[in-house]
Amino acid sequence: DAGITQSPRHKVTETGTPVTLRCHQTENHRYMYWYRQDPGHGLRLIHYSYGVKDTDKGEVSDGYSVSRSKTEDFLLTLESATSSQTSVYFCAISEKWTSASSGANVLTFGAGSRLTVL
Amino acid sequence: LAKTTQPISMDSYEGQEVNITCSHNNIATNDYITWYQQFPSQGPRFIIQGYKTKVTNEVASLFIPADRKSSTLSLPRVSLSDTAVYYCLVGSGTYKYIFGTGTRLKVLA
């Protein structure tokens, strides 16, 4: 168990307000990710981190910022939320998976944070 | 980053074998192929991973041809509980994982 906790799990906010989602992991994984998923759509990468204070943009980073001041926490901030950012947000970590036939990293996801922007 | 292409949806009946194929024509030499399953209101979860040939675990099998430009996830004797979205993901060294649209599998009684 990768020990991933997302908070809050549900949030309703108004357009123009700032929102911060938190992802917390307990096993010192180096790589952490934020994805969003909209109804009927797949997962889209927002930002990811490859270490403390090391982050990079994903596919849909506009309107989002991230911070990682310590290994266990990866924060996603919407500086001024818009209705188009209503979505389910998933945090993930990347960890090594080793078997007899493979040995690359796999993603383990948190339970998700459902954000509604009115 | 290898782009993947999968069928948008598939229907099957309980007890049948289901094969979902993923196309990844520009896969890199060091890329692995990983499949995930996602139920409604949950995050995706890992099913199986492979590099070449065939991999089998207690849940599924993964077939990868020699040219590695495609892969096929095989689910033996599906049940209603296998109704989910299945994603093929290709990547490794960059750690920037981009998902495709996935395949929505519906298992019918």
Interface residues (C-beta under 8 A of the other chain):
Chain A: Y31 Y33 Y35 H41 G42 L43 R44 L45 Y48 Y50 D56 G58 E59 F90 A92 S94 W97 S99 S101 S102 A104 N105 V106 L107 T108 F109 G110 A111 G112
Chain B: Y32 T34 Y36 S41 Q42 G43 P44 R45 F46 Q49 G50 Y51 T53 V55 N57 V85 Y87 L89 S92 Y95 K96 Y97 I98 F99 G100 T101 G102
